[in-house]
Every structure is written in structure tokens, then in C-alpha cells.
Amino acid sequence: MSEPGIPQRWYRARRPFVLPMTVVPADIDEQGIASNVAVVAWMNRAAIAHSTALGFDWVQYRRMGAMFVVRRHEIDYLRPARAWDELELRTWPGFMKAATAHRHHEIRRRADGETVARGTNVWAFVDAASGRPLRMPEELLRAFEPRGFV
């Protein structure tokens, strides 16, 4: 069920954060392709790298006494990724309001430009001690302003 006022569509960014990576054998499941668990981990890796690039690493979040925790993953698996495929993990913020943040992802295979997966994560910004939702500070909202990426 969608939340009022929160866009539910997926779209491409003009200026995504791009993290190159290579699929390793540990990412491969019994079917011989990258597992769904690996795809979620790649999205998380890209989100952390992007946040760090914007000046919000784990140390900064600890100073703030707050952090993001995932509430939901929605992923479309479009093409298989195999061991040693070179990928681009693309990510960008899509919605930021109060204590809720949406982050979009697109994973592309570099050899042919095919999209392997795309998805959206919904995150809650919470107080580190209590786990209760916390309004995002202005400095965070400015750094992750979606219009800067789309």
C-alpha cells in the first residue's frame, strides 16, 4: 500500500552516483547467476559509498546520533549477472521528507549496457539510541536533495 504524498514510480537520474564493481564467485547462487541477496548487498554498498562521498560516513552519523535503517526493498530483476561481469551500481535519492528517504538504484552490465536490476529502497532516519523516527536535519536534506540528481 502506498503512503500518501510519496511517489511510487521509478525513473532514471541524469547525474547518478556510479560505483563500479565486479561480480565475484561468492555472489553466485546454485543457478549460476548472482543471487538476489547479492543484489541487495550491492545496492547497500552503493548507498553507503554515495552517502560517504557526500560527507555522511558512519562517523558523521554517529556524531549526529542518528542513522538510516531500511524499511523496504523493491527490486526488479531484469537480466542475470554472472561471475566476473563488470557492473556499474548507479544510485540517487528520489524522495526526502521528514524521516523518510527513498533511494533509487540501477545496476548495469558494463560490457553491453544492459540493466541487470533496478529498484527502490525506503529508509527511515532514526535516533541511534531509541530507534524512533527522527526528522532529517537541513544539512542532510540539502546534501541529498533529489533535484541535484534528477
Buried (B, 14 or more C-beta within 10 A) or exposed (E): EEEEEEEEEBEEBEEBBBBEBEBEEEBBEEEEBBBEEBBBEBBBBBBBBBBEEBEBBEEBBEEBEBBBEBEEBEBEBEBBBEBEBEBBBBBBBBBBEEBBBBBBBBBBBEEEEBBBBBBBBBBBBBBEEEEEBBEBEEEBBEBBEBEBBB
